[in-house]
Amino acid sequence: MNATTDASVRHLLVVDDDDRIRELLKEFLTRSGYRVSTAANAASARRLFDTLEFDLVVLDVMMPGEDGFSLTRAVRARPGPAGKTPVLLLTARGEARDRIEGLSLGADDYLAKPFEPEELVLRISAILRRAADRPAERGPIRLGDFSFNLERSELFHGEALVRLTEAEAQLLHRLAVNANAPVDRLELASQTSDATGRAVDVQVTRLRRKIESDPKAPRYLQTVRGVGYMLAPD
């Protein structure tokens, strides 16, 4: 299987305490065209973070000592662009609460073991593509006659400020940061008091009434069937 055309310049870090899995992943990803470094635990990964730059981290959750959730949190706490390095979590645990925890900590995707290596490559390619397509954090998001200021989480219709509730502003900001990429409904729900996602659905309906010319056929705030929602700006 061929990786993306620019895979040769993409540097991946694979962190897994299982020697066999770690080496198999390195071999497969290298054959797919990526440059691959490995670490057997979180401590080794932290040392690599201090000396090298990575385009994406493939991270096992269940490791002795510091687990993948803690290391994901540490990656997101790093200053500058390093703190936005994409993270793909691998775990044998499939419970929804674990998936939600990883995504809420800032992981970009979540793949349960066992998995097909081809699926891992496809997910890595998709994450890297989304990361490249994301707009600058401080730039305005254009939605027809509307614009959303990411820095202030403010929505404007022309020059007029549109009133948003705090929950609506938080939801729109999360979708805008991940513009053109689906955001998991349960991930969005983890930021509310309603883990079922119903509160998110209500907020999406209200936002559509404010930014869509036809809320029943949304152009900008789209539903991604089986996943969640996506903001598709101009």
C-alpha positions as CSV (number, residue, x, y, z in Angstrom):
1,M,0.0,0.0,0.0
2,N,1.3,3.4,-0.9
3,A,1.2,6.3,1.6
4,T,0.5,9.9,0.8
5,T,2.8,11.5,-1.7
6,D,4.5,13.6,1.0
7,A,4.8,10.7,3.5
8,S,8.6,10.6,3.1
9,V,8.9,14.0,4.9
10,R,6.5,12.9,7.7
11,H,8.2,11.9,10.9
12,L,6.0,9.6,13.1
13,L,6.7,8.5,16.7
14,V,5.3,5.1,17.7
15,V,5.0,4.6,21.5
16,D,4.1,1.1,22.7
17,D,5.5,-1.1,25.4
18,D,5.0,-4.3,23.4
19,D,8.3,-4.9,21.6
20,R,6.7,-7.0,18.9
21,I,3.8,-4.6,18.1
22,R,6.2,-1.7,18.2
23,E,8.6,-3.2,15.6
24,L,5.8,-4.5,13.4
25,L,4.3,-1.0,13.3
26,K,7.6,0.6,12.6
27,E,8.3,-1.9,9.7
28,F,4.8,-1.4,8.2
29,L,4.8,2.4,8.4
30,T,8.4,2.6,7.1
31,R,7.3,0.5,4.1
32,S,4.4,2.9,3.6
33,G,6.9,5.7,3.2
34,Y,7.1,7.3,6.6
35,R,10.1,8.1,8.7
36,V,9.5,6.3,12.0
37,S,11.0,6.6,15.5
38,T,9.9,4.4,18.4
39,A,9.7,4.5,22.2
40,A,8.9,1.7,24.6
41,N,7.4,3.9,27.3
42,A,6.3,7.4,28.1
43,A,9.7,8.4,29.7
44,S,11.5,7.5,26.4
45,A,8.9,9.4,24.4
46,R,9.4,12.5,26.5
47,R,13.1,12.4,25.9
48,L,12.5,12.2,22.2
49,F,10.0,15.1,22.4
50,D,12.8,17.3,23.8
51,T,15.2,16.6,20.9
52,L,13.1,15.9,17.8
53,E,10.0,17.2,16.1
54,F,7.2,14.8,15.0
55,D,4.3,15.2,12.5
56,L,2.2,12.6,14.4
57,V,2.3,10.4,17.5
58,V,0.9,6.8,17.5
59,L,0.4,6.2,21.1
60,D,-0.6,3.0,23.1
61,V,-2.9,3.8,26.0
62,M,-2.3,0.8,28.3
63,M,1.4,1.1,29.2
64,P,3.0,0.4,32.6
65,G,3.9,3.5,34.5
66,E,2.7,6.6,32.8
67,D,-0.2,5.6,30.4
68,G,-1.2,7.1,27.1
69,F,-3.8,9.4,28.5
70,S,-1.3,11.1,30.7
71,L,1.2,11.4,27.8
72,T,-1.5,12.8,25.5
73,R,-2.1,15.5,28.2
74,A,1.6,16.2,28.3
75,V,1.8,16.6,24.5
76,R,-1.0,19.1,24.5
77,A,0.6,21.1,27.3
78,R,3.8,21.6,25.3
79,P,4.3,25.2,24.1
80,G,4.0,26.4,20.5
81,P,3.4,24.1,17.5
82,A,4.7,21.0,19.4
83,G,1.5,21.2,21.6
84,K,-0.6,20.7,18.5
85,T,1.1,17.6,17.2
86,P,-1.6,15.1,16.1
87,V,-2.1,12.1,18.4
88,L,-3.6,8.7,17.4
89,L,-4.4,6.5,20.4
90,L,-4.2,2.7,20.2
91,T,-5.8,0.6,22.9
92,A,-7.3,-2.8,23.5
93,R,-10.1,-1.2,25.5
94,G,-13.2,-0.4,23.5
95,E,-15.4,1.2,26.1
96,A,-17.0,4.5,25.2
97,R,-15.8,6.1,28.4
98,D,-12.1,5.4,27.4
99,R,-12.7,6.7,23.9
100,I,-14.3,9.9,25.3
101,E,-11.5,10.4,27.8
102,G,-8.8,10.2,25.1
103,L,-10.6,12.5,22.7
104,S,-11.4,15.0,25.5
105,L,-7.7,15.2,26.3
106,G,-7.0,16.3,22.7
107,A,-6.3,13.1,20.8
108,D,-7.2,13.3,17.1
109,D,-8.4,9.8,16.6
110,Y,-8.8,6.5,18.4
111,L,-8.2,3.0,17.0
112,A,-9.0,-0.2,19.0
113,K,-6.8,-3.2,18.9
114,P,-6.8,-5.5,17.0
115,F,-6.8,-3.5,13.8
116,E,-5.6,-3.9,10.2
117,P,-2.3,-2.1,9.5
118,E,-3.9,-0.7,6.3
119,E,-6.6,1.0,8.4
120,L,-3.9,2.6,10.6
121,V,-2.2,4.0,7.5
122,L,-5.5,5.4,6.2
123,R,-6.2,7.0,9.6
124,I,-2.8,8.5,9.8
125,S,-3.1,9.9,6.3
126,A,-6.5,11.4,7.1
127,I,-5.2,13.0,10.3
128,L,-2.2,14.6,8.6
129,R,-4.4,15.9,5.8
130,R,-6.9,17.5,8.3
131,A,-4.0,19.0,10.2
132,A,-2.7,20.6,7.0
133,D,-6.1,21.9,6.0
134,R,-7.0,23.5,9.3
135,P,-7.2,27.3,9.2
136,A,-4.9,29.4,11.3
137,E,-6.1,29.6,14.9
138,R,-6.5,33.3,15.0
139,G,-7.9,33.8,11.5
140,P,-11.7,34.5,11.0
141,I,-13.8,31.6,9.8
142,R,-16.1,32.7,6.9
143,L,-19.6,31.4,6.7
144,G,-21.3,33.3,3.9
145,D,-22.4,36.6,5.4
146,F,-21.2,35.5,8.8
147,S,-17.7,35.3,10.2
148,F,-16.4,33.7,13.4
149,N,-13.6,35.2,15.4
150,L,-11.6,32.2,16.9
151,E,-9.6,34.2,19.4
152,R,-12.8,35.7,21.0
153,S,-15.3,33.1,20.1
154,E,-17.5,35.8,18.6
155,L,-19.9,35.5,15.6
156,F,-20.6,38.4,13.4
157,H,-23.2,39.0,10.7
158,G,-21.4,41.6,8.6
159,E,-20.3,44.1,11.3
160,A,-23.1,43.2,13.7
161,L,-22.3,40.9,16.7
162,V,-24.6,37.9,16.9
163,R,-25.6,36.8,20.4
164,L,-24.4,33.3,21.3
165,T,-24.9,31.5,24.6
166,E,-21.7,30.3,26.2
167,A,-22.5,26.7,25.2
168,E,-23.1,27.7,21.6
169,A,-19.9,29.7,21.5
170,Q,-17.8,26.8,22.9
171,L,-19.4,24.4,20.4
172,L,-18.8,26.6,17.4
173,H,-15.2,27.3,18.5
174,R,-14.5,23.5,18.8
175,L,-15.9,22.9,15.3
176,A,-14.1,25.9,13.8
177,V,-10.7,24.8,15.2
178,N,-11.4,21.5,13.4
179,A,-12.9,23.1,10.3
180,N,-13.5,20.7,7.4
181,A,-13.0,17.7,9.6
182,P,-15.7,15.7,11.4
183,V,-15.8,16.0,15.2
184,D,-17.1,13.1,17.2
185,R,-20.6,13.8,18.7
186,L,-19.5,12.1,22.0
187,E,-16.4,14.2,22.1
188,L,-18.5,17.3,21.9
189,A,-20.8,15.9,24.5
190,S,-18.0,15.3,26.9
191,Q,-17.7,19.1,27.3
192,T,-21.3,19.4,28.5
193,S,-23.2,18.0,31.4
194,D,-25.1,15.6,29.1
195,A,-22.9,12.8,28.0
196,T,-25.7,11.4,25.7
197,G,-25.2,14.2,23.1
198,R,-28.7,15.5,23.2
199,A,-27.5,18.9,24.5
200,V,-25.1,19.1,21.6
201,D,-27.9,18.3,19.1
202,V,-30.0,21.2,20.6
203,Q,-27.1,23.6,20.4
204,V,-26.4,22.6,16.7
205,T,-30.1,23.2,15.9
206,R,-29.9,26.7,17.5
207,L,-26.7,27.6,15.7
208,R,-28.1,26.5,12.4
209,R,-31.1,28.9,12.9
210,K,-28.5,31.7,13.3
211,I,-26.0,31.0,10.5
212,E,-27.9,29.0,7.9
213,S,-30.2,30.4,5.2
214,D,-32.0,27.1,5.4
215,P,-31.5,25.4,8.7
216,K,-33.2,22.2,7.4
217,A,-30.6,21.9,4.6
218,P,-27.4,23.2,6.3
219,R,-24.6,24.4,4.1
220,Y,-22.0,25.2,6.9
221,L,-22.9,23.2,10.0
222,Q,-23.1,19.7,8.6
223,T,-24.1,16.4,10.1
224,V,-21.6,13.6,9.4
225,R,-23.7,10.4,9.7
226,G,-22.4,8.0,12.3
227,V,-19.8,10.4,13.5
228,G,-21.0,13.8,14.6
229,Y,-20.8,17.3,13.1
230,M,-18.5,19.3,10.8
231,L,-18.1,23.0,10.1
232,A,-17.5,23.6,6.4
233,P,-16.6,27.3,5.9
234,D,-16.2,29.1,2.6
